[in-house]
Amino acid sequence: LEGHEKSGLIKAYRASALAGLKKTAEADAMFREAMAAVPADSIQYVAFQTEKAFGRVEATTKLVAWSSVRADEWQTGRMLGDLYHRGRQYDKALASLARALGQTKEEKDKALIHRMLGAVYHAASTDNKQYLAAAEKHYRTAISLLPGDRESLNNLAYLYANDMDRAAEALVLVEKVYKLDPNEPRIADTYG
């Protein structure tokens, strides 16, 4: 690790170890430094280490505060959207992902955010069936931006088959995605 002492990734890993030793104040300070130091595409790693150290609920609270130093980067909104989604805080997830979408420039990144928005709307549809149309719209947008996006194709097929009574459309999609990746268990599950 020589020469990597200031690396944000190393700081995140060390902060997680400090939290494990119950040195919370030191861990918090190092996590804050890590959040500021990592490349934008590694923000998710800091979140992973923080969640590993403190659990999702406490990590979410901490990461919201620490992420202000990276508020202008779409990866921050992606990270918060993911945490909120997994915590079933769908309104906050949607707001974070919408902000991230407004900050993205690359088509592949926009596709990722649309896929995540589709997943949040799909999850939220258990309480509000009107969200199914929004989930479909975002999955379709992700596929239009990235036609070979296996996860979006599979998610849309699953949505059609299990929630929208559109089995014929689901079958067309899942056959397409199954040909792309026949060994992926989630795809095989949807195909089944």
Sequence and secondary structure as in RCSB ss.txt:
>XXXX:A:sequence
LEGHEKSGLIKAYRASALAGLKKTAEADAMFREAMAAVPADSIQYVAFQTEKAFGRVEATTKLVAWSSVRADEWQ
TGRMLGDLYHRGRQYDKALASLARALGQTKEEKDKALIHRMLGAVYHAASTDNKQYLAAAEKHYRTAISLLPGDR
ESLNNLAYLYANDMDRAAEALVLVEKVYKLDPNEPRIADTYG
>XXXX:A:secstr
 TT TT HHHHHHHHHHHHHTT HHHHHHHHHHHHHHS GGGHHHHHHHHHHHH HHHHHHHHHHHGGGGTTSHH
HHHHHHHHHHHTT HHHHHHHHHHHHHH  SHHHHHHHHHHHHHHHHHHTTT TTHHHHHHHHHHHHHHHSTT H
HHHHHHHHHHHHHS  HHHHHHHHHHHHHH TT HHHHHHH 
